[in-house]
Amino acid sequence: MSEKFNKNERLSGVRLIHELFTKGHSFIEYPFRVVWIEGQAGNPVQPRILISVSKRYHKKAVTRNLLKRRIREAYRKNKESFCERLKVTSGNLNFGLLYISHEIMDYRRIEQKIILVLQRLIAKGE
């Protein structure tokens, strides 16, 4: 798996997103609220991710886009080992990262938290 972040790795579609939030499990690893659900068995073994930054906490689109770029980059850099472990343990997974902090965190802190989130997701799948 390459270090790219393709369209097919993003969770999209009203039905899938609705299912994620209605039937999914969640936990908080500040500054993220993570919602996750096991994907269908017929899909390829590849986690699909939804990234959201609330307009309630960050009014300016520039700020929301900055945070989403940082989150995407941190996930892209750390997803390879996550995907390998996921193939061994549970298979497919859909999850959403919802940024719930009022402050604008720097990239290093976001990356550290993304690593913790991915480790917790692997532990939940086992």
N, C-alpha and C positions, 0 to 999 in steps of 0.2 A: 504494500500500500504506500502510495506516495505522500508527500507532505502537502498536497494540494487540498483545497477545501471546495469541492465541487457542488453543483446544484443538487445532485442526487443524495448528498449527505445532509441536506437541510430538510427539516420536517415541514412539509407544506400540505395544504389541503384542509378545508374546513372540517371534514369528517375526522381526519386523523388528529387534528388539534383539539377538537371537541372531545374525542375519546381520551386523549391524554389528560385533559383537565377534569373529566368526569370520573374516569375509572382508574386514573393513575395514582401512584403513591408519591409522597413528597417528604422532603427533609430540608432543613436550613443549614447551610454552611456559609455563614455571613461573609460577604455581602450578597450571596446567592440564595434564592429559594429554588430548589431543584425538584421538578416533577418528572417522574419516570414511569414507564410502562413497558412490559415485554411486548415486542413486536410480533407480527404473525409469523408462523413457521415457514410459510411459502416464500417470504421475502429473502433477499440475499443477506448474508450475515454482515451487516454494516450498520453501526449505530447512526440514527438520524437525530439531528439536534435542532432545537428552536431557541433563538436568543432574543430576549426582550429586555428593554430598558423602559421603565415607566415614565410616561409624560407627567404623572403626578409629582414625581420627585425631581425631574430634570426637564424644565420647561422648554429649553432651547434645543432645537433639532441638532445643532452643531454638537452639543454636549452628548446627546443620546447616540449620535453616530460615532463620536470619538470612543465612547465606552463600548459600543458594539464592535468596533474595529479591534479594540484591545482584547476583548473577550474572544472573538473569532481567531485572532492571531495566536493567543495563548492556547486555545483548543487545538488549532492546526499543528502547532509545534509538539504537543504532548499526546496527540491522539493515537499515534502508531502503537505504542506499548499498550495503551488502553484497548485498542481493537484486537491486538493479539491475545491478550488475557481474556477478553470477552468471547472470542471464538472458542477458547478452551472451556470456559465455564458455562455460560448460559446461552450464547447465541445472539439473537437480535434484540435490540433495545432502542426505544425512542425516548428522548428526554428533552426537557426544556430548562434553560438557565434563565431565571428571572432576576435581574439586578435590583436589589431592594434597598441599597444604601443611598443616603442623601448626599454623600460626598463623592467626589471624583477621585477614584483611586488610581495610582500610577500602575504602569504595566507590570512591574515586578510583583507587586502585591496581588494583582489579579491573577497572574500566572501561578503563584503559590496556592491560591485558593482553588483554581481550576484543577491543579494536580490533586488536592485533597478531595475535591468533588469526584473526580474520576476514580480515585481509590475507593471512596465510599460506594460508588455505583458498582464497582467490581465486587466488593464485599457483599452488597445486597443481592447480586446475581448468583452468588455461590450457595 
